[in-house]
């Protein structure tokens, strides 16, 4: 399948807009422990729902790179290598895989059920990588890490995934 120049340009612009969205919404956070409740997860799922797999990964990776380079776009307006590779960095570094999983599900099926499964799988990847990273950096045990870094976020993060799917579906209808 060939992609026309205008279609490729549209995809690049949409990826840039998803990166910008992540940069705008992710810093606004509610600190509820060592991990903050942020809209970044919504932005990642939105990118996965709106973009092709390659562009979804690119958009989210660009967001992380901007934060690593010093723009205060990470939760609580943090930035730099310490924010990306600190105790909660594993959650952030899982973002491209999360966007990829949802984007692949949307590419291969219109089934809302499969897309919901992809959101669940993406969250499991984030929680597994993030919690392992958190434990390695802080020396906190598994039970305490799960209690502080995963359990308070499961329902809000699932709701963010559902909201991203709903918003992307509404936008796609409007764009056609």
Phi, psi and omega in degrees: 000125178266148180250127180289163180300317181293324178293320179294319178297318178299316179297319179295319179295317178297321177296317179297321178293323177294321176298315179298318178302313178301318181296327182277319187268335186292324182294334182284111189222159172245118180281120179235017181152210181291339178244135181268150173277116187227159176276002179303321180297320175301313180299321178295313179294325178296317177299316179297327181280333186263333191249161172293161184306314181297315180290328177297313177297317181298314182299315182288321177295322177297319177301313180297318179298319178298319176295319180295328181280354174120355176285134184281067185249357180270161185316141181062028177060034176274164178200174176088173181302326180296326179286322182281324185249011179283196185303327181258010183297330180298325177295315180296317182290345175279347184305314180300320178295325178296313179298319180298314181301314180291320180296319177296319179298316180292327180292322187264349182201146173266002182294120177297326178299313179296322179294322176295321176297320178297320177297316177299316179296319179297318178295321178296320177298313181297313181295320181293308181295314182296318181289319177299317179297313180302315180296318181294320183282321186262342184077012179284145179287168184297311183299315180294322179293316178296319181294324184269327191249349183236303188306318180291348189252348187302305182293314177300320181291322176296320178296323177296321177297315179296319179295321179296319177297316181295315180294319180295322178296317179295319179294319179298319177298319181291327184282342182276000000 
